[in-house]
């Protein structure tokens, strides 16, 4: 393991993720999610993505409500397209 890589516990990574309504906070939300996902062990990424969806409300939640919620890249693409 490279000593420059920091791995966070799942609980710590969840704390990095702000709530998002899909209004003015989308870029900050995406950056925080990217950081959190890059910082956890690969085995925890799918669980973290589920936590990410619990931080959404309003337009942001509506945008992904019926989409596949297992891949962060899909979420990110939707957010970048609509917001």
N, CA and C of each residue as an Amber inpcrd file, in Angstrom:
protein
   249
   0.8430000  -1.1880000   0.0000000   0.0000000   0.0000000   0.0000000
   0.8820000   1.2440000   0.0000000   0.5530000   2.1850000  -0.8220000
   1.2890000   3.4360000  -0.9150000   1.0250000   4.2680000   0.3350000
   2.0630000   4.7820000   0.9570000   1.9030000   5.5530000   2.1920000
   1.2510000   6.9160000   1.9540000   1.1580000   7.3590000   0.6930000
   0.5280000   8.6410000   0.3860000  -0.9990000   8.5480000   0.3160000
  -1.5270000   7.3340000   0.2570000  -2.9630000   7.1370000   0.1390000
  -3.5860000   7.0580000   1.5290000  -4.6020000   7.8700000   1.7450000
  -5.3110000   7.8750000   3.0200000  -6.6140000   7.1090000   2.8360000
  -6.8460000   6.1380000   3.7050000  -8.0840000   5.3820000   3.6620000
  -8.9140000   5.7420000   4.8790000 -10.1600000   6.1180000   4.6280000
 -11.0640000   6.4940000   5.7070000 -12.0050000   5.3460000   6.0340000
 -12.4280000   5.2990000   7.2800000 -13.4840000   4.3710000   7.6550000
 -14.7610000   4.8630000   6.9960000 -15.6830000   3.9590000   6.7650000
 -16.9390000   4.3080000   6.1140000 -17.6630000   5.4280000   6.8570000
 -17.6990000   5.3470000   8.1740000 -18.3900000   6.3590000   8.9820000
 -17.7830000   7.7500000   8.7870000 -16.4560000   7.7990000   8.6720000
 -15.7730000   9.0780000   8.4640000 -16.0760000   9.6360000   7.0780000
 -16.1100000   8.7610000   6.0890000 -16.3930000   9.1900000   4.7200000
 -17.8100000   9.7450000   4.6010000 -18.7570000   9.1170000   5.2800000
 -20.1440000   9.5850000   5.2380000 -20.2470000  11.0060000   5.7830000
 -19.4600000  11.3210000   6.7940000 -19.4840000  12.6610000   7.3950000
 -18.9960000  13.7420000   6.4270000 -18.2270000  13.3660000   5.4170000
 -17.7270000  14.3250000   4.4270000 -18.8120000  14.7900000   3.4600000
 -19.8750000  14.0230000   3.3440000 -20.8810000  14.2730000   2.3170000
 -21.9560000  15.2310000   2.8270000 -22.0710000  16.4010000   2.1960000
 -23.1040000  17.3590000   2.6160000 -24.4650000  16.9720000   2.0350000
 -25.4980000  17.5850000   2.5340000 -26.8260000  17.4070000   1.9490000
 -26.8800000  18.2170000   0.6630000 -27.6890000  17.7480000  -0.2880000
 -27.8170000  18.4620000  -1.5550000 -29.2710000  18.4840000  -2.0000000
 -29.7040000  19.6470000  -2.4340000 -31.0600000  19.8160000  -2.9570000
 -31.0710000  19.9210000  -4.4790000 -29.8790000  20.0390000  -5.0630000
 -29.7920000  20.2260000  -6.5050000 -29.8480000  21.6870000  -6.8970000
 -29.7580000  22.5590000  -5.9400000 -29.7850000  23.9930000  -6.2320000
 -28.3450000  24.4980000  -6.4000000 -27.8830000  25.3700000  -5.5410000
 -26.5620000  25.9890000  -5.6790000 -25.4100000  25.1200000  -5.1890000
 -25.7120000  24.0130000  -4.5560000 -24.6890000  23.2380000  -3.8650000
 -24.1730000  22.0220000  -4.6290000 -24.4920000  21.8900000  -5.8940000
 -24.1900000  20.6630000  -6.6340000 -22.6920000  20.4220000  -6.8040000
 -21.9220000  21.4260000  -7.1950000 -20.4810000  21.2210000  -7.3960000
 -19.7850000  20.8270000  -6.1000000 -20.1450000  21.4780000  -5.0150000
 -19.5720000  21.1310000  -3.7130000 -19.9400000  19.6940000  -3.3450000
 -21.1780000  19.3160000  -3.6020000 -21.6450000  17.9650000  -3.3160000
 -20.8560000  16.9330000  -4.1210000 -20.6930000  17.1740000  -5.4140000
 -19.9560000  16.2500000  -6.2820000 -18.5080000  16.1120000  -5.8180000
 -17.8570000  17.2170000  -5.5060000 -16.4660000  17.1670000  -5.0420000
 -16.3410000  16.3930000  -3.7360000 -17.2630000  16.6090000  -2.8190000
 -17.2250000  15.9020000  -1.5340000 -17.4440000  14.4070000  -1.7360000
 -18.3710000  14.0530000  -2.6110000 -18.6280000  12.6370000  -2.8920000
 -17.4270000  11.9820000  -3.5650000 -16.8150000  12.6810000  -4.5250000
 -15.6040000  12.1570000  -5.1720000 -14.5260000  11.8650000  -4.1310000
 -14.2930000  12.8140000  -3.2440000 -13.2840000  12.6430000  -2.2000000
 -13.6240000  11.4680000  -1.2990000 -14.8700000  11.3780000  -0.8770000
 -15.2860000  10.2900000   0.0080000 -15.1110000   8.9360000  -0.6700000
 -15.5290000   8.8270000  -1.9180000 -15.4290000   7.5550000  -2.6390000
 -13.9780000   7.1560000  -2.8610000 -13.1280000   8.1230000  -3.1810000
 -11.7080000   7.8340000  -3.3840000 -11.0050000   7.4560000  -2.0860000
 -11.6020000   7.8100000  -0.9540000 -10.9400000   7.6390000   0.3350000
 -11.3250000   6.3740000   1.0930000 -12.3170000   5.6330000   0.6090000
 -12.7110000   4.4040000   1.3090000 -12.1710000   3.1850000   0.5710000
 -12.1460000   2.0670000   1.2780000 -11.7500000   0.8130000   0.6420000
 -12.7890000   0.4560000  -0.4170000 -12.3320000  -0.1740000  -1.4950000
 -13.2230000  -0.5150000  -2.6090000 -14.4390000  -1.3130000  -2.1500000
 -14.2560000  -2.1700000  -1.1590000 -15.3730000  -3.0010000  -0.6870000
 -16.4930000  -2.1650000  -0.0580000 -16.2060000  -0.9270000   0.3350000
 -17.2010000  -0.0640000   0.9720000 -17.8530000   0.9470000   0.0310000
 -17.4130000   0.9990000  -1.2120000 -17.9180000   2.0110000  -2.1430000
 -19.4170000   1.8630000  -2.3850000 -19.9090000   0.6590000  -2.6030000
 -21.3410000   0.4950000  -2.8900000 -22.2040000   0.9150000  -1.7050000
 -21.7450000   0.6630000  -0.5010000 -22.4800000   1.0950000   0.6900000
 -22.4440000   2.6150000   0.7870000 -21.2920000   3.2040000   0.5120000
 -21.1580000   4.6580000   0.5580000 -22.0970000   5.3250000  -0.4460000
 -22.2420000   4.7470000  -1.6130000 -23.1450000   5.3040000  -2.6210000
 -24.5840000   5.3080000  -2.1050000 -24.9620000   4.2880000  -1.3720000
 -26.3020000   4.2690000  -0.7680000 -26.4450000   5.3980000   0.2460000
 -25.4040000   5.6430000   1.0240000 -25.4260000   6.7660000   1.9620000
 -25.5340000   8.0960000   1.2220000 -24.8420000   8.2070000   0.0990000
 -24.8950000   9.4350000  -0.6960000 -26.3350000   9.7500000  -1.0810000
 -27.0860000   8.7480000  -1.4990000 -28.4650000   9.0010000  -1.9190000
 -29.3430000   9.4680000  -0.7590000 -28.9760000   9.1250000   0.4670000
 -29.7610000   9.5910000   1.6240000 -29.5230000  11.0690000   1.9060000
 -28.4990000  11.6410000   1.3100000 -28.1820000  13.0600000   1.5050000
 -28.8930000  13.9570000   0.4910000 -29.6420000  13.3570000  -0.4130000
 -30.3090000  14.1120000  -1.4710000 -31.7470000  14.4530000  -1.1120000
 -32.1770000  15.6140000  -1.5830000 -33.5760000  16.0120000  -1.4570000
 -33.9170000  16.9330000  -2.6210000 -35.1730000  17.2770000  -2.7490000
 -35.5900000  18.2110000  -3.7880000 -35.2590000  17.7460000  -5.1940000
 -34.7850000  18.6760000  -6.0130000 -34.4720000  18.3860000  -7.4190000
 -33.4010000  17.3150000  -7.5700000 -32.4240000  17.3060000  -6.6680000
 -31.3430000  16.3220000  -6.7580000 -31.8850000  14.9040000  -6.5880000
 -32.7650000  14.7170000  -5.6340000 -33.3640000  13.3960000  -5.4190000
 -34.2550000  13.0100000  -6.5910000 -35.0330000  13.9480000  -7.0850000
 -35.9150000  13.6680000  -8.2220000 -35.1240000  13.2380000  -9.4590000
 -33.9410000  13.8090000  -9.6500000 -33.1290000  13.5000000 -10.8320000
 -32.6550000  12.0530000 -10.8560000 -32.4560000  11.4500000  -9.6890000
 -31.9290000  10.0760000  -9.6600000 -32.9000000   9.0710000  -9.0580000
 -34.0660000   9.5280000  -8.7140000 -35.0410000   8.7180000  -7.9780000
 -35.2480000   7.3190000  -8.5650000 -35.4140000   7.2050000  -9.8550000
 -35.7090000   5.9180000 -10.4850000 -34.5380000   5.3820000 -11.3010000
 -33.3600000   5.8880000 -11.0180000 -32.1610000   5.4600000 -11.7420000
 -31.4210000   4.3780000 -10.9600000 -30.4970000   3.7120000 -11.6300000
 -29.6230000   2.7360000 -10.9810000 -28.7660000   3.4810000  -9.9680000
 -28.9010000   3.1480000  -8.7030000 -28.1970000   3.8900000  -7.6570000
 -26.9570000   3.1710000  -7.1520000 -26.4120000   2.2660000  -7.9460000
 -25.2440000   1.5190000  -7.4840000 -23.9220000   2.0490000  -8.0320000
 -23.9710000   2.9770000  -8.9710000 -22.7450000   3.4920000  -9.5930000
 -22.6420000   5.0060000  -9.4270000 -21.5780000   5.4650000  -8.7930000
 -21.3850000   6.8990000  -8.5870000 -21.2100000   7.6360000  -9.9100000
 -20.5300000   7.0180000 -10.8820000 -20.3140000   7.6880000 -12.1690000
 -21.6420000   8.0510000 -12.8320000 -22.6470000   7.1890000 -12.6790000
 -23.9640000   7.4800000 -13.2520000 -24.6180000   8.6490000 -12.5250000
 -24.5390000   8.6560000 -11.2060000 -25.0770000   9.7700000 -10.4230000
 -24.4150000  11.0750000 -10.8700000 -23.1060000  11.0490000 -10.9280000
 -22.3310000  12.2450000 -11.2610000 -22.6930000  12.7670000 -12.6530000
 -22.8420000  11.8580000 -13.6010000 -23.2050000  12.2390000 -14.9640000
 -24.5810000  12.9150000 -14.9800000 -25.5250000  12.3650000 -14.2290000
 -26.8660000  12.9520000 -14.1520000 -26.7980000  14.3470000 -13.5390000
 -26.0660000  14.4900000 -12.4310000 -25.9550000  15.7940000 -11.7730000
 -25.3160000  16.8240000 -12.6960000 -24.2680000  16.4200000 -13.3980000
 -23.5970000  17.3580000 -14.3080000 -24.4960000  17.7500000 -15.4800000
 -25.3290000  16.8420000 -15.9300000 -26.2200000  17.1160000 -17.0550000
 -27.3700000  18.0470000 -16.6560000 -27.9630000  17.7960000 -15.5090000
 -29.1680000  18.5360000 -15.1210000 -28.9100000  19.7730000 -14.2750000
 -27.7400000  19.8480000 -13.6600000 -27.4920000  20.9730000 -12.7610000
 -26.2470000  21.6830000 -13.1910000
